[in-house]
Amino acid sequence: MLQEKEQREAQSALYDTDSIYGWISILLHWTTSIAIVVLWFVGKGILNAEPDAIDAQRQLHVSIAASAWLVIAFRIYWRFRSGHPHVEGQSIFIHRVAKIAHYAMLIVVSLMLVSGPLMVWAGGHSIGIFAWLSIPAPIGASDSLRELAWFIHSNSALLLILLILLHIGGALKHLMFHTDHTIARMIWPGKRKAESE
């Protein structure tokens, strides 16, 4: 009986509730956060690289992005599927603002997930994942499509950074001026009311 209860509690801790993030959301949040930060710095490195190092830097960016693509795509799907847990004590207005900013980040990342591969393929290249795998282009080379994809990808990156800074600012505001455990709930799932009663 006790073992069954522990199994139920462990399983329920995987999923979000109305006010608590589960392990799936927490792991996806931090995994994709790290991937996006790394991709941003590697991507910026393309612009600052020496001419003879640009191709290698670009290939590194593409390889990391392709390796993380499915995880990031699943993270976007999972958040839209699971909703946005409401911090206890947070006003409805602030919750809506946070939710809009959060979903805006996911939409911008979605644009990057589409425009990145399109940019490579429209340039007449396959997507190489380090030395392990090559994904051939399903479309023909197109300068106009490549330029459009580059425009979307580069501007989405700038917008994403602004939204991430807003997101971090909001989290720091909660950490310094509130006692609602916003930071803690993205590190470890909180106690489930339904299971503690």
Order of alpha helices (4+ residues) and beta strands (2+ residues): alpha-alpha-alpha-alpha-beta-beta-alpha-alpha
